[in-house]
Amino acid sequence: MKHKNHVELPGLIVVATAKYLIDFYDIPKNKLHIITLDSALWKGTKKIPELPNAYDPTNINDRFEQVFA
């Protein structure tokens, strides 16, 4: 909400779960990936450095070949 991205509740649950896994189970941030079609969630995760990377497979820069190659 702070960055004017109105993310839906399921998206917030995904982000909160990812943050929990990073903080409490010491999963490295670069080993956890969020795949989403929610553009507000995707944009929001780009603005908060503590969150893992989020990818939108419909975005040309987030194609599977670009991200995981």
N, C-alpha and C positions, 0 to 999 in steps of 0.2 A: 504493500500500500504506500510505503514511503516513496518509492520510485514511480508511482502512478501506474503500476502494472496490477491489474485486477485479476489475480490468479484465483482459480476456483479451489474449493476445499480439497478435492482429491489431489490436486497438484501440490498443495501445501503439505498434505500428509506424506506424499512421496519425498518432498524436500526435507521434511522433518525426520523421516526415517533414514534418509541418506546421511543427514548430519549426525544422527544418533549412532549410526554404524561407524562413522569416522571418529567420533569423540570417545565412545565407550568401548568399542571393539578394536580400536587402533587400525582400522582398515585404511590403507593409504588412499588419499584423495584421487590419485591418478589411476587407481585400480577400480574405482566405482564410477559407473557411467549411467546417466539418466537419458533414456530415449523417449521423446515426447513429441506430440503434434500440437501441443498447446504453446502458441507463440508467446503468450504473456509469461508463462513459466520459463520458457527458453531464454527470453530476454532478461528476466529477473535473475536467473542463475548466473548470467554473464556479469551482472553488476555487483555480485556478492562473492568476493574471493574465497571465503571459507567453504563454499559449496562445491560439490564435484561438478565436472563438466556435464553439460546437458547438450543433447544433439537432437536436431529436427531432421529426420530423413528426407523431408520434402525440400529442404534447403540445399542448394547446389554445393555449398562448402561443407555440409555435414553428411555427404554421401558415405556409404560404408567404405568404399575404396579410399577415400580421403582420410577418414578418421582412423581406421584400424589397419591401414597398410604399413 
